[in-house]
Amino acid sequence: MGKNDDLAREILLTYANARINERVVFMTYGDLAERLGRPGQQRLLGDPLDRLRTLCDQRGLPDVATVIVDKQSLHSGEVSPSPKALEKYGGWQNLREEQARVIAQDWSSIL
């Protein structure tokens, strides 16, 4: 297992904890970096988030990476993840459906 695989698992647990304990739905890249103890390193999360998508798929979980969004898009109400996520889901409708799956998931089951 590589460092980014470990970070992907840590992101999954970080999101699950925030969802359960704080009722966080969407998280910015900056907030995620801070929660991971890596303030200011949000630009380095691309590969771990790609690996997170694979991890979620392997575990039969919704794609948590779809609810990690840019701060500006969160404030504007667009809640847009990376362009890679939009491309993966083939458009906004499918992306929004995946985000809804993340929101509806019982995250306590993975802890």
C-alpha positions in Angstrom: 0.0 0.0 0.0 1.2 3.4 -0.9 1.1 6.7 1.0 -1.8 8.0 -1.1 -3.8 4.8 -0.6 -3.4 5.3 3.2 -4.5 8.9 2.7 -7.5 7.8 0.8 -8.6 5.6 3.7 -8.0 8.5 6.1 -10.1 10.8 4.0 -12.9 8.2 4.0 -12.8 8.0 7.8 -12.5 11.7 8.2 -15.6 12.3 6.1 -17.5 9.6 7.9 -16.7 11.1 11.3 -17.6 14.6 10.2 -20.8 13.4 8.7 -21.9 11.5 11.8 -20.6 13.8 14.5 -21.0 17.2 12.9 -23.6 16.5 10.3 -21.2 17.8 7.6 -22.6 17.2 4.1 -20.1 19.1 1.8 -16.5 19.7 2.7 -14.1 22.0 1.0 -10.7 20.9 -0.1 -9.2 23.3 2.4 -11.3 22.1 5.3 -10.4 18.5 4.4 -6.7 19.3 4.3 -7.0 20.9 7.8 -8.9 18.0 9.2 -6.1 15.7 7.9 -3.5 17.8 9.7 -2.2 19.2 6.4 -3.4 22.8 6.4 -2.7 24.6 3.1 -2.0 21.4 1.2 -5.4 21.0 -0.5 -3.8 21.1 -3.9 -2.0 17.8 -3.0 -5.3 15.9 -2.5 -6.0 15.1 -6.2 -4.3 11.7 -6.3 -5.6 10.6 -2.9 -9.2 11.6 -3.9 -8.9 9.6 -7.1 -7.8 6.6 -5.0 -10.7 7.4 -2.7 -13.1 7.0 -5.6 -11.7 3.5 -6.3 -11.8 2.6 -2.6 -15.5 3.6 -2.3 -16.3 1.6 -5.4 -14.5 -1.5 -4.0 -16.4 -1.2 -0.7 -19.8 -0.6 -2.4 -19.9 2.9 -1.0 -21.0 6.1 -2.7 -18.2 8.3 -4.0 -17.2 10.6 -1.2 -15.0 12.6 -3.5 -18.2 14.1 -5.1 -18.9 16.0 -1.9 -15.4 17.4 -1.5 -15.8 20.8 -3.3 -14.2 24.1 -4.1 -14.8 26.8 -1.4 -16.1 29.2 -4.0 -18.6 26.7 -5.4 -19.8 25.9 -1.9 -20.5 29.5 -1.2 -22.2 30.1 -4.5 -24.5 27.0 -4.0 -23.1 25.2 -7.0 -21.3 22.6 -4.8 -19.1 21.4 -7.6 -16.3 18.8 -7.1 -13.4 18.4 -9.5 -13.9 18.5 -13.2 -12.7 14.8 -13.1 -15.8 13.9 -11.1 -18.1 15.7 -13.4 -16.5 13.8 -16.3 -16.7 10.5 -14.6 -20.4 10.8 -14.0 -21.1 12.1 -17.5 -22.8 15.3 -16.4 -24.5 17.2 -13.6 -27.6 14.9 -13.3 -25.6 11.8 -12.6 -23.2 13.7 -10.4 -26.0 15.1 -8.3 -27.4 11.6 -8.0 -24.1 10.3 -6.6 -23.9 13.2 -4.2 -27.4 12.3 -3.0 -26.2 8.8 -2.4 -23.3 10.1 -0.3 -25.7 12.2 1.7 -28.2 9.3 2.3 -25.5 6.8 3.3 -25.4 5.6 6.9 -21.7 6.4 7.5 -21.8 4.9 11.0 -21.7 1.5 9.3 -18.1 2.0 8.2 -16.7 3.1 11.5 
